[in-house]
């Protein structure tokens, strides 16, 4: 699909901060993260974004690849957990969003949107995750995060 931004990224026609890829999938940093290391996992072949319409083999492989990437992000970035969201309303190409969480607040009282926004920016998890965009991350920070994860994968003999 020639107008799909994720297809262009998968084909190398647009730049990205790659984390990991195999023959069928690509994981790269989201340039509008709400948390450091927020990653998108896509199929290289264009598939519509509604996950429940995917063929079973595509669905299974995509989620297994995302699981692998999530565990790598957790270890490479020191996250407490990595959350997974499938939404796909903005870009009609199947993608999974991975959100590393670095601090967990066990005092989960109801909060205002402003308080939640502040928590998200400080990488606190308070029982809420949003798929809204954050501010455009600067390229230096994205490159630094990408290199950190790729170095971890290289040290594990996973990525060369």
N, C-alpha and C positions, 0 to 999 in steps of 0.2 A: 504494500500500500504506500504509494509515493508521497502522500501528504502527512503520514503519521510520523510524529517526532521521534517516537521510540523505535520505529523501523529505521529511521535515518541514523539514530545512535547505534543501533545493532549493526548496521551496514558500515559504520565508520565514517559516515558522511557528516556527522555532527560530533563535536568533541564530548568526552565524558570522563569522569574520574572513576575508572574501572576498579572494582574490588576483585571480582572473580568471574570467569566465564568457562563454559564448556561448549560443546557443539550446538546445543539447543537453547542455552540460557545465558543471560548477562546480568551481573549485579554491578551497580554503579551508584555513586553518592548522589543524593537529591541536592540540587543546587538551591532549593528553598526549604531547608530543614527547620523543624521546630526543636530538634535535639541534635547534638553533635554526632556525626556518623550515620544519620538517617540515610537509609539505602533503599534503592528501588531494584526489584528483581523482575526481569521480563523474559518472555520467550523471544528468541531471535526471529522466529517466524511470526508474522502477524496473526493474532487471534483476538477476537472481540473481548472486551473487558469483563463481560459477565461470567464469572467463574463457574457457575452451575450449568452453563451451556458448553463448557469445554469437554472434549473427548476425555474419557477416564485416564488414558495413558498420559496425555498432556497435563492434566490436572495433577496427577500423582507425581510426575517428574518435576513439575514446577514447584510444588510444595516441598518435595524432598531436597531440591536444590536450595530453596529459601531456608530450610532448616539448617542445612550445612553452612550457608552464609551467616545466618543468625548466630550459630555457635562460634564461628570465626570472629565475628564482630565482638561478641561477648568477651572472648579471651584476648583479642588484640587490643581492644579499647578499655578493658577493665569494667565493663558494664555489669550491673547486678543481674539484669535480665534484658532480653530483647523481645519487644512486642511485634506482632504481625497483624497487618490490616490489609484486606483486599477491598477496594472501593471502586476505582475505575470509572468515575463519572466524568472527569475532566479530559483524560486521554483514553480514547476507546481502543486501547491495546492492553491486553491482560498484564497486570503488574501487581506485585506485592510490595507493600511498604514495610520496612523493618525499622523499628524505633529502639535504639539502645537506651536503657534507663540506668542512670548512674547512682541516684540517690532515691531511696524509697521512704516516704513519710508515712508512718503507721498511724498518725493522727489525722484520719481522713474525715474531717468535718466538712459540711457544705461550704462552698466558697463562691465568691463572686467571680465573674469572668475576668476582671482585672487581676485578682489574686491568683487565679489559675494560670493566666498568661505569664505572670511573674514567675510562678513555680516552673512552668515549662521552660522558660528562658534560662532558669537556673538548674535545669535538668533534674527537677524533683518529680517524682511520680506520686500523684495524689488520687489515684483511682479513675483518672480521666485521660483519654488520649484523643487528639484532634487530628483530622486529616487536612486541616487548613494549612496554607502556606505560611512559612516563617519568612523572615527577611532573606534576601539574596545573600548567600554565604560568599565570603570573599575567596577568590581562587587560591590564594596562598594557603588558607586554612584547609580548603578541600584537598589540595595537593598533599599537604602534610598528613591529613587523616588517611587518604588513599595510600600513601607511601608507608605509613605505619602498619596498616592492615596487610598490605602486600609483603612487607618485610616479615611480619609474623608468619604469613603463609609460606614464604620462602624458607624461613627457619624450620618450618614443619615439613619441608619437602613437598608442599602441596602446589606451590606456584613458583615458577622460575622466571 
